[in-house]
Amino acid sequence: MSALMQTYARLPVTFSHGEGVYVYDTEGRRYLDGISGIAVNGLGHAHPAVTAAIREQADKLVHTSNLYRIEAQEQLGTVLTQLAGMDNCFFGNSGAEANEAAIKLARLYGHNRGIKKPAIVVLEGAFHGRTLATLSATGNRKIQAGFEPLVTGFVRAPCNDIAALQQIAANNPDVVAFLAEPIQGEGGVKLLDPEYLQAARLICDEQGWLLMLDEVQTGNGRTGTYFAYQGLDLVPDVVTTAKGLGNGVPIGTCLARGAAAQVLGAGQHGSTFGGNPLVCSVGLAVVNAIVQDQLCANAIAMGQLITETLLEKLGSAKQFKEIRGQGLMLGIELHKNCGELVKHGLDAGLLINVTDGKTVRLLPPLVINEQEARELANGVADLILNFD
Ligand SMILES: *Cc1c(COP(=O)(O)O)cnc(C)c1O
């Protein structure tokens, strides 16, 4: 019997090391990483800047707690708020914690305005995490089942339906915020229409709601801009991110702007590990590499190359439905369930993922080059062509 709770259906492979977009298993087999530890290793594996940051900081100081000032946390906060167009931020250790901070912030914002039972609009198909509040915000019954009673204070809306959002605004005086992923990742790489998000921004302004974007997966260069909303001609009031921020060290953050930045005060939120010297030094190295190495531009170019290569090979295949996505966040939807492709990929030396049953999800490292991008696209196309 395993000493581990059976919360994951793990594949029968163990990796021992990696370099760039490749990882190696304990038998010495090489795999092209098309999933980056679920959008985490944007800089790939064993990136020298990340390794150096971990080494140098580990040599000096790993943790002191938030009872004291933390230089690296202040520096990373400055860099991120500037990149995001936000005023301040709070550091936690994961995506779910970043969203918890946003949810608490929204509730307190509501209470400060005299709303006793503040509610947050969330979308069908959304994924916001596995803690009680974030799984309640998540729009997937499988993730919620068995964990009732759920946290109340969420109002569910259909995606891309502006009229439905207007309806909620007209009928629900307790709403204080709208929370959404610009592209639903776990939900199957589904993009929100830019017009929908722009309409949501207007409705938030009219109603005094906070526009809160969950960029845990889409952030840190993944979609071709540092944050996905930067390609959408709007600025949210709150944005959360995590996955790609630490390239593997646990870090997440909730950034806020304007009135939202003034809500949480001393003693109202906290995290023992949150934003410690180690993770923030690594976060700084990661953000600097994304910016200096122009990885957003690379994400766009390589995303296009992968998409074109896939379309060329799959365009007329009967099992292929469509490719969705942006930058290096891609979903290839088939006409039938294709969970088995993950195992076929492993056999072929490719790490891929399937979400929402029928969608192959690709989240390769942002450092992927042309040759590697072609290798990934051709490999994935062959997997799909051989699957009927
Ligand atoms: C992964 C993810 C989360 C949860 O992040 P954890 O670090 O696993 O807690 C939240 N929101 C989105 C959009 C995600 O993709």
The ligand as a Tripos MOL2 file, in Angstrom:
@<TRIPOS>MOLECULE
LIG
   15    15     1     0     0
SMALL
NO_CHARGES

@<TRIPOS>ATOM
      1 C1         -3.8980   25.9030  -11.2360 C.3       1 LIG1
      2 C2         -4.8990   26.9710  -11.0950 C.ar      1 LIG1
      3 C3         -5.3430   27.4000   -9.8230 C.ar      1 LIG1
      4 C4         -4.8800   26.7330   -8.5470 C.3       1 LIG1
      5 O1         -3.5200   26.8870   -8.3360 O.3       1 LIG1
      6 P1         -2.7750   25.9690   -7.2220 P.3       1 LIG1
      7 O2         -1.3860   26.5020   -7.2180 O.co2     1 LIG1
      8 O3         -2.8920   24.5490   -7.6820 O.co2     1 LIG1
      9 O4         -3.4780   26.1910   -5.9360 O.co2     1 LIG1
     10 C5         -6.2290   28.4550   -9.7690 C.ar      1 LIG1
     11 N1         -6.6710   29.0530  -10.8850 N.ar      1 LIG1
     12 C6         -6.2840   28.6670  -12.1140 C.ar      1 LIG1
     13 C7         -6.7820   29.3970  -13.3120 C.3       1 LIG1
     14 C8         -5.4030   27.6030  -12.2620 C.ar      1 LIG1
     15 O5         -5.0420   27.2050  -13.4850 O.3       1 LIG1
@<TRIPOS>BOND
     1     1     2 1
     2     2     3 ar
     3     2    14 ar
     4     3     4 1
     5     3    10 ar
     6     4     5 1
     7     5     6 1
     8     6     7 2
     9     6     8 1
    10     6     9 1
    11    10    11 ar
    12    11    12 ar
    13    12    13 1
    14    12    14 ar
    15    14    15 1
@<TRIPOS>SUBSTRUCTURE
     1 LIG1         1 GROUP 0 **** ****
